[in-house]
Amino acid sequence: MSMRRTVAVSAATAACAALTVVAVPASAEASVIRICGVKSNGVLWCDNNAPTSVRNYPHTTDSWQVDTLRTTYSWFNCWAEGSLHAGGNHTWYKTTGDDNGASGFVPASAVHTTSSFDASPSAHGLRRC
């Protein structure tokens, strides 16, 4: 577990007393049940594709890769409307990458949210960036 994820998990645990986070070896990761949803502190925790490019703007073109998301369960602090991506919508989620701690956006197609969540993340408690 990267340092960024360890700090984020500690912060999320403090903010969500009912949430228990257990670090497991990568080989056991598939057997862990992880909930995808917005926690009481307004942060989305969800499974995601990895590695995933973290871009400085919510666009597939006209933006630069600023970092990489390497963990498969990550947090996203807000959402933005951007360019159409492989998921067939314009929703992008903001997070912090694992390689150098740069903040940026990943397309909703890389995050394991439902289509109804992606259609209206604010209705599910995630703030717009």
C-alpha positions in Angstrom: 0.0 0.0 0.0 1.5 3.3 -1.0 2.1 6.1 1.4 -0.6 8.2 -0.2 -3.1 5.4 0.2 -2.0 4.8 3.8 -2.6 8.4 4.8 -5.9 8.5 2.9 -7.1 5.3 4.5 -6.2 6.7 8.0 -8.1 9.9 7.2 -11.1 8.1 5.9 -11.1 5.8 8.9 -11.1 8.8 11.3 -13.9 10.5 9.3 -16.0 7.3 9.0 -15.9 5.5 12.4 -18.0 2.7 11.0 -15.7 2.0 8.1 -13.1 -0.6 8.8 -10.2 -0.7 6.3 -7.9 -3.7 6.3 -4.6 -3.8 4.3 -4.2 -7.1 2.6 -1.5 -8.6 0.4 -2.1 -8.2 -3.3 -2.7 -11.9 -3.7 -5.6 -11.8 -1.2 -7.1 -8.6 -2.7 -9.6 -10.4 -4.9 -11.3 -12.0 -1.9 -11.9 -8.6 0.0 -15.4 -7.1 -0.4 -15.0 -3.4 -1.0 -18.0 -1.0 -1.2 -18.1 1.5 -4.0 -19.7 4.7 -2.7 -19.5 8.1 -1.2 -18.6 8.0 2.5 -19.9 10.4 5.1 -16.9 12.7 4.5 -18.0 13.3 0.9 -15.3 11.2 -0.7 -16.0 8.5 -3.2 -14.1 5.2 -2.5 -14.3 2.7 -5.4 -12.5 0.0 -7.3 -10.7 1.2 -10.4 -8.6 0.1 -13.3 -4.9 0.2 -12.8 -2.6 1.5 -14.1 -4.7 4.5 -15.1 -3.4 7.8 -16.4 -4.2 10.8 -14.2 -4.6 13.9 -16.4 -4.3 17.6 -15.5 -7.7 18.3 -17.1 -10.8 16.1 -17.6 -10.1 15.5 -21.3 -8.5 12.7 -23.3 -6.9 15.2 -25.6 -5.6 18.7 -24.8 -4.5 17.5 -21.4 -1.3 16.0 -20.0 -0.7 12.9 -18.0 0.5 14.2 -14.6 0.6 10.9 -12.7 -0.6 7.3 -12.7 -3.1 5.6 -10.5 -1.6 2.2 -9.7 -3.8 0.9 -6.8 -7.1 -0.8 -7.6 -9.2 0.7 -4.8 -8.9 4.5 -4.7 -10.6 7.7 -3.4 -12.0 10.5 -5.5 -12.8 13.8 -4.0 -15.0 15.4 -6.7 -16.2 15.1 -10.3 -16.1 17.3 -13.4 -17.7 17.2 -16.8 -15.1 16.7 -19.5 -14.6 15.1 -22.9 -16.5 12.0 -24.0 -14.5 8.8 -23.0 -14.8 5.1 -23.5 -17.5 4.8 -20.9 -19.9 6.7 -23.2 -20.3 9.7 -20.9 -18.5 13.0 -19.9 -17.9 12.3 -16.2 -14.4 12.4 -14.8 -13.3 11.9 -11.2 -10.5 13.8 -9.4 -7.9 12.0 -7.4 -4.2 12.0 -6.5 -1.8 9.7 -8.4 0.4 7.1 -6.8 3.8 7.8 -8.5 4.4 11.5 -7.5 1.3 12.6 -5.7 0.0 14.9 -8.5 -3.7 15.7 -8.5 -5.8 15.2 -11.6 -8.7 13.5 -13.3 -9.5 10.0 -14.5 -12.4 9.1 -16.8 -15.4 7.4 -15.2 -14.7 4.4 -17.5 -11.7 3.7 -15.3 -13.7 3.8 -12.1 -16.1 1.0 -11.3 -19.1 3.2 -10.6 -22.5 2.4 -12.1 -23.9 4.2 -15.2 -26.6 5.8 -12.9 -23.9 7.1 -10.6 -21.9 8.5 -13.4 -25.0 10.2 -14.8 -25.4 12.3 -11.6 -22.5 11.9 -9.0 -23.8 14.9 -7.0 -27.2 13.1 -6.5 -25.1 10.4 -4.7 -23.3 12.9 -2.5 -20.1 13.6 -4.5 -19.4 17.3 -5.0 -18.7 18.8 -8.3 -15.1 20.2 -8.7 
